Amino acid sequence: MRKSSLFVILLFISLVSAKAQQLDYLNSYWYTVQDTSKYPFSHYRITLEDSMRKSVRIFTRDSTLVYQRVEMLPQRKEPMTQTEVWYADETGIKIRSAIYSEKKKRKETTRFYESGQRKSLTITEDGEVLKEIYFSETGQEMPVPEIIQALPKDGIAGWNTYLGQNLVYPEDARFLGKEGLVYLHFFVTEEGKMEEIEIMNPEENHPSLNKEAFRVVSKYPHSWTPCIEDGKVIRSEMRLPIRFKLAD
């Protein structure tokens, strides 16, 4: 079982005096929530660190573990290693990733079906894919799926042109010298429509920057070309940044 009382977790942390420890509240996109009265948190993160390793765990509000990362910190010039695990709701491990930092950064990532069967194995070195294998739910090796990502009208260049012509720097933020990077999350439907647009990091930016980023994305007048996976049109998830930067 991965559920436990937040009180018990915090009590345990208080007893581990030799470790640096930190508790952070997070929103559904795992960005830190500072003002919980204005932005309700859906997750919390516990970080423990000593001279040997750093451990990060993220829980849902009801104390279900959904992510953990362990970093072995460099000792006597030994290579640093890092392991990450993403958990699926009530179904066990969904993604496991291991990074080995020697002369080259080697990363092995394994994804799983809800049944627990291995879905894929990807090995990269310094970002370059060395091996990518996919498996059926019965364990048989299968071809790598062909995925064409969703794109706005005229591609990324068209999207940037739209932003350049329609994004307005808020006067109050300009007067205060406020810059920012607003991340937006939304879905592109099978018909190419944008749905469920949300700001992922609202507390990191001036409110006027958030409002303008949301406005310009919500007013996008064109349909997207939807995502296609193995010849099938599917609903897809998008995360896009909008940067506000004042001229020097």
DRENDO-1510 file (C-alpha; in Angstrom, 1 decimal, always signed):
<recs>
REC; n; res; u; v; w
REC; 1; MET; +0.0; +0.0; +0.0 .
REC; 2; ARG; +1.3; +3.5; -0.9 .
REC; 3; LYS; -1.2; +5.4; +1.3 .
REC; 4; SER; -0.2; +6.8; +4.6 .
REC; 5; SER; -1.1; +9.6; +6.9 .
REC; 6; LEU; +0.4; +13.0; +6.2 .
REC; 7; PHE; +0.7; +13.4; +10.0 .
REC; 8; VAL; +2.8; +10.2; +10.2 .
REC; 9; ILE; +5.0; +11.3; +7.3 .
REC; 10; LEU; +5.7; +14.7; +8.8 .
REC; 11; LEU; +6.4; +13.0; +12.2 .
REC; 12; PHE; +8.9; +10.7; +10.5 .
REC; 13; ILE; +10.6; +13.6; +8.8 .
REC; 14; SER; +10.9; +15.5; +12.1 .
REC; 15; LEU; +12.7; +12.5; +13.6 .
REC; 16; VAL; +15.3; +12.4; +10.8 .
REC; 17; SER; +17.4; +15.2; +12.1 .
REC; 18; ALA; +20.4; +14.4; +10.1 .
REC; 19; LYS; +18.6; +15.2; +6.8 .
REC; 20; ALA; +17.6; +18.5; +5.2 .
REC; 21; GLN; +13.9; +18.3; +4.7 .
REC; 22; GLN; +11.3; +20.3; +2.9 .
REC; 23; LEU; +7.5; +20.2; +2.4 .
REC; 24; ASP; +5.9; +21.9; -0.6 .
REC; 25; TYR; +2.3; +22.1; -1.7 .
REC; 26; LEU; +1.7; +21.6; -5.5 .
REC; 27; ASN; -1.1; +22.1; -8.0 .
REC; 28; SER; -2.3; +19.4; -10.4 .
REC; 29; TYR; +0.7; +20.3; -12.7 .
REC; 30; TRP; +3.1; +19.9; -9.8 .
REC; 31; TYR; +4.0; +23.6; -9.7 .
REC; 32; THR; +4.5; +25.0; -6.2 .
REC; 33; VAL; +1.5; +26.6; -4.5 .
REC; 34; GLN; +2.5; +29.4; -2.1 .
REC; 35; ASP; -1.0; +30.8; -1.3 .
REC; 36; THR; -3.2; +27.8; -0.6 .
REC; 37; SER; -6.2; +30.1; +0.2 .
REC; 38; LYS; -6.2; +31.3; -3.4 .
REC; 39; TYR; -4.8; +28.3; -5.2 .
REC; 40; PRO; -5.9; +25.0; -3.6 .
REC; 41; PHE; -3.3; +22.3; -3.7 .
REC; 42; SER; -3.9; +18.8; -5.1 .
REC; 43; HIS; -0.5; +17.3; -4.3 .
REC; 44; TYR; +2.4; +17.8; -1.8 .
REC; 45; ARG; +6.1; +17.1; -2.2 .
REC; 46; ILE; +8.5; +15.9; +0.5 .
REC; 47; THR; +12.2; +16.3; -0.1 .
REC; 48; LEU; +14.9; +14.8; +2.0 .
REC; 49; GLU; +18.6; +15.3; +1.5 .
REC; 50; ASP; +21.8; +14.3; +3.2 .
REC; 51; SER; +25.4; +14.0; +2.2 .
REC; 52; MET; +24.8; +10.7; +0.2 .
REC; 53; ARG; +21.5; +11.2; -1.6 .
REC; 54; LYS; +18.5; +13.3; -2.3 .
REC; 55; SER; +15.0; +11.8; -2.2 .
REC; 56; VAL; +11.9; +13.5; -3.6 .
REC; 57; ARG; +8.4; +12.1; -3.2 .
REC; 58; ILE; +5.1; +13.5; -4.5 .
REC; 59; PHE; +1.7; +12.5; -3.0 .
REC; 60; THR; -1.9; +13.3; -3.9 .
REC; 61; ARG; -3.8; +15.2; -1.2 .
REC; 62; ASP; -5.1; +11.9; +0.2 .
REC; 63; SER; -1.5; +10.7; +0.6 .
REC; 64; THR; -1.2; +8.3; -2.4 .
REC; 65; LEU; +2.4; +8.2; -3.7 .
REC; 66; VAL; +2.4; +9.1; -7.4 .
REC; 67; TYR; +6.1; +9.9; -8.0 .
REC; 68; GLN; +9.5; +9.4; -6.4 .
REC; 69; ARG; +13.0; +10.3; -7.4 .
REC; 70; VAL; +16.3; +9.3; -5.7 .
REC; 71; GLU; +19.6; +10.9; -6.6 .
REC; 72; MET; +22.9; +9.4; -5.4 .
REC; 73; LEU; +25.1; +12.5; -4.9 .
REC; 74; PRO; +28.7; +12.4; -6.1 .
REC; 75; GLN; +31.1; +10.9; -3.6 .
REC; 76; ARG; +34.9; +10.7; -4.3 .
REC; 77; LYS; +34.3; +11.6; -8.0 .
REC; 78; GLU; +32.0; +8.5; -8.4 .
REC; 79; PRO; +29.3; +8.9; -11.1 .
REC; 80; MET; +26.0; +10.2; -10.0 .
REC; 81; THR; +22.9; +8.0; -10.6 .
REC; 82; GLN; +19.3; +8.9; -10.5 .
REC; 83; THR; +16.1; +6.8; -10.5 .
REC; 84; GLU; +12.6; +8.0; -11.1 .
REC; 85; VAL; +9.2; +6.2; -10.8 .
REC; 86; TRP; +5.8; +7.5; -11.8 .
REC; 87; TYR; +2.9; +5.5; -10.4 .
REC; 88; ALA; -0.4; +4.9; -12.0 .
REC; 89; ASP; -3.6; +5.2; -9.9 .
REC; 90; GLU; -4.0; +1.9; -8.0 .
REC; 91; THR; -2.3; +0.0; -10.8 .
REC; 92; GLY; +1.3; +0.1; -9.7 .
REC; 93; ILE; +4.3; +1.5; -11.7 .
REC; 94; LYS; +3.5; +3.3; -14.9 .
REC; 95; ILE; +7.0; +4.6; -15.8 .
REC; 96; ARG; +10.4; +3.8; -14.4 .
REC; 97; SER; +13.5; +5.8; -15.4 .
REC; 98; ALA; +17.1; +5.4; -14.5 .
REC; 99; ILE; +19.9; +7.9; -15.4 .
REC; 100; TYR; +23.6; +7.0; -15.2 .
REC; 101; SER; +25.9; +10.0; -15.3 .
REC; 102; GLU; +29.4; +9.0; -16.2 .
REC; 103; LYS; +31.3; +10.4; -19.2 .
REC; 104; LYS; +28.0; +10.3; -21.1 .
REC; 105; LYS; +24.5; +10.7; -19.7 .
REC; 106; ARG; +22.8; +7.3; -20.2 .
REC; 107; LYS; +19.1; +7.0; -19.5 .
REC; 108; GLU; +16.9; +3.9; -19.5 .
REC; 109; THR; +13.1; +4.4; -19.4 .
REC; 110; THR; +10.5; +1.6; -19.1 .
REC; 111; ARG; +6.8; +2.2; -19.5 .
REC; 112; PHE; +4.1; -0.2; -18.4 .
REC; 113; TYR; +0.5; -1.1; -19.3 .
REC; 114; GLU; -2.2; -0.8; -16.6 .
REC; 115; SER; -1.9; -4.5; -16.3 .
REC; 116; GLY; +1.7; -4.2; -15.2 .
REC; 117; GLN; +3.1; -5.7; -18.4 .
REC; 118; ARG; +6.0; -3.8; -19.9 .
REC; 119; LYS; +5.0; -1.5; -22.8 .
REC; 120; SER; +8.2; +0.0; -24.0 .
REC; 121; LEU; +12.0; +0.3; -23.3 .
REC; 122; THR; +13.9; +3.3; -24.5 .
REC; 123; ILE; +17.7; +3.8; -24.0 .
REC; 124; THR; +19.3; +7.2; -24.7 .
REC; 125; GLU; +22.8; +8.6; -24.4 .
REC; 126; ASP; +23.3; +12.3; -24.2 .
REC; 127; GLY; +19.7; +12.7; -25.6 .
REC; 128; GLU; +20.3; +10.4; -28.6 .
REC; 129; VAL; +18.1; +7.4; -28.8 .
REC; 130; LEU; +20.2; +4.2; -28.9 .
REC; 131; LYS; +17.4; +1.6; -28.6 .
REC; 132; GLU; +13.6; +1.8; -28.6 .
REC; 133; ILE; +11.5; -1.3; -28.2 .
REC; 134; TYR; +7.7; -1.7; -27.9 .
REC; 135; PHE; +5.8; -4.7; -26.6 .
REC; 136; SER; +2.2; -5.9; -26.9 .
REC; 137; GLU; +0.2; -6.6; -23.7 .
REC; 138; THR; +1.0; -10.2; -24.2 .
REC; 139; GLY; +4.8; -9.5; -24.2 .
REC; 140; GLN; +5.4; -9.8; -27.9 .
REC; 141; GLU; +7.8; -7.3; -29.5 .
REC; 142; MET; +6.0; -4.9; -31.9 .
REC; 143; PRO; +6.9; -2.0; -34.3 .
REC; 144; VAL; +7.5; +1.5; -32.8 .
REC; 145; PRO; +4.3; +3.4; -33.2 .
REC; 146; GLU; +4.2; +6.2; -35.8 .
REC; 147; ILE; +3.0; +9.4; -34.1 .
REC; 148; ILE; +2.4; +12.7; -35.8 .
REC; 149; GLN; +2.0; +15.4; -33.2 .
REC; 150; ALA; -0.9; +17.9; -33.3 .
REC; 151; LEU; +0.0; +21.2; -34.9 .
REC; 152; PRO; -1.6; +24.7; -35.2 .
REC; 153; LYS; -2.4; +26.2; -38.6 .
REC; 154; ASP; +0.8; +26.6; -40.6 .
REC; 155; GLY; +2.8; +24.9; -37.9 .
REC; 156; ILE; +4.9; +26.5; -35.1 .
REC; 157; ALA; +5.8; +29.3; -37.5 .
REC; 158; GLY; +2.1; +30.1; -37.9 .
REC; 159; TRP; +1.5; +29.9; -34.1 .
REC; 160; ASN; +4.4; +32.3; -33.5 .
REC; 161; THR; +3.0; +34.7; -36.2 .
REC; 162; TYR; -0.4; +34.6; -34.5 .
REC; 163; LEU; +1.2; +35.4; -31.1 .
REC; 164; GLY; +3.3; +38.2; -32.6 .
REC; 165; GLN; +0.2; +39.9; -34.1 .
REC; 166; ASN; -2.2; +39.4; -31.2 .
REC; 167; LEU; -0.3; +39.2; -27.9 .
REC; 168; VAL; -0.4; +42.6; -26.0 .
REC; 169; TYR; +2.0; +43.4; -23.2 .
REC; 170; PRO; -0.2; +44.5; -20.2 .
REC; 171; GLU; +0.4; +48.1; -19.3 .
REC; 172; ASP; +0.4; +47.6; -15.6 .
REC; 173; ALA; +3.0; +44.7; -15.9 .
REC; 174; ARG; +5.1; +46.9; -18.2 .
REC; 175; PHE; +5.0; +49.8; -15.8 .
REC; 176; LEU; +6.2; +47.5; -13.0 .
REC; 177; GLY; +8.9; +46.0; -15.1 .
REC; 178; LYS; +7.3; +42.5; -14.8 .
REC; 179; GLU; +8.4; +39.8; -17.2 .
REC; 180; GLY; +7.4; +36.2; -17.2 .
REC; 181; LEU; +7.0; +32.8; -18.8 .
REC; 182; VAL; +3.4; +31.5; -18.7 .
REC; 183; TYR; +2.8; +27.8; -19.3 .
REC; 184; LEU; -0.6; +26.8; -20.7 .
REC; 185; HIS; -2.0; +23.3; -20.8 .
REC; 186; PHE; -4.9; +22.2; -23.1 .
REC; 187; PHE; -6.2; +19.3; -25.2 .
REC; 188; VAL; -6.6; +19.1; -28.9 .
REC; 189; THR; -9.6; +17.1; -29.9 .
REC; 190; GLU; -10.0; +14.7; -32.8 .
REC; 191; GLU; -11.7; +17.6; -34.6 .
REC; 192; GLY; -8.8; +20.0; -34.0 .
REC; 193; LYS; -10.5; +22.1; -31.3 .
REC; 194; MET; -8.7; +23.4; -28.2 .
REC; 195; GLU; -10.3; +22.4; -24.9 .
REC; 196; GLU; -9.8; +22.8; -21.2 .
REC; 197; ILE; -7.2; +25.6; -21.4 .
REC; 198; GLU; -5.5; +26.2; -18.1 .
REC; 199; ILE; -2.5; +28.1; -16.8 .
REC; 200; MET; +0.0; +25.7; -15.2 .
REC; 201; ASN; +2.1; +28.1; -13.1 .
REC; 202; PRO; -0.2; +31.1; -12.1 .
REC; 203; GLU; +1.8; +32.1; -9.0 .
REC; 204; GLU; +5.1; +32.5; -11.0 .
REC; 205; ASN; +3.9; +35.4; -13.0 .
REC; 206; HIS; +2.1; +38.8; -12.6 .
REC; 207; PRO; -1.7; +38.3; -12.8 .
REC; 208; SER; -1.9; +40.5; -15.9 .
REC; 209; LEU; +0.5; +38.3; -17.8 .
REC; 210; ASN; -1.5; +35.2; -16.9 .
REC; 211; LYS; -4.7; +36.9; -18.0 .
REC; 212; GLU; -3.2; +38.0; -21.4 .
REC; 213; ALA; -1.7; +34.6; -22.1 .
REC; 214; PHE; -5.0; +32.9; -21.4 .
REC; 215; ARG; -6.9; +35.5; -23.5 .
REC; 216; VAL; -4.7; +35.2; -26.6 .
REC; 217; VAL; -4.7; +31.3; -26.5 .
REC; 218; SER; -8.4; +31.2; -25.9 .
REC; 219; LYS; -9.1; +33.5; -28.9 .
REC; 220; TYR; -7.0; +31.4; -31.3 .
REC; 221; PRO; -9.3; +31.4; -34.4 .
REC; 222; HIS; -8.1; +28.3; -36.3 .
REC; 223; SER; -8.4; +24.6; -35.9 .
REC; 224; TRP; -5.4; +22.4; -35.2 .
REC; 225; THR; -4.3; +19.4; -37.2 .
REC; 226; PRO; -5.0; +16.7; -34.6 .
REC; 227; CYS; -2.5; +14.1; -33.4 .
REC; 228; ILE; -2.3; +10.9; -35.4 .
REC; 229; GLU; -1.0; +7.6; -33.9 .
REC; 230; ASP; -0.6; +4.6; -36.2 .
REC; 231; GLY; -3.0; +6.2; -38.7 .
REC; 232; LYS; -5.7; +6.9; -36.1 .
REC; 233; VAL; -6.7; +10.4; -35.1 .
REC; 234; ILE; -6.6; +10.8; -31.3 .
REC; 235; ARG; -7.2; +13.5; -28.6 .
REC; 236; SER; -3.8; +14.8; -27.4 .
REC; 237; GLU; -2.4; +16.9; -24.6 .
REC; 238; MET; -0.5; +20.1; -25.2 .
REC; 239; ARG; +1.8; +22.2; -23.0 .
REC; 240; LEU; +3.0; +25.5; -24.6 .
REC; 241; PRO; +4.9; +28.5; -23.1 .
REC; 242; ILE; +4.2; +32.2; -23.7 .
REC; 243; ARG; +7.1; +34.5; -22.8 .
REC; 244; PHE; +6.7; +38.1; -21.8 .
REC; 245; LYS; +10.0; +40.0; -22.1 .
REC; 246; LEU; +10.5; +43.8; -22.1 .
REC; 247; ALA; +12.8; +45.4; -24.6 .
REC; 248; ASP; +16.2; +46.4; -23.3 .
</recs>
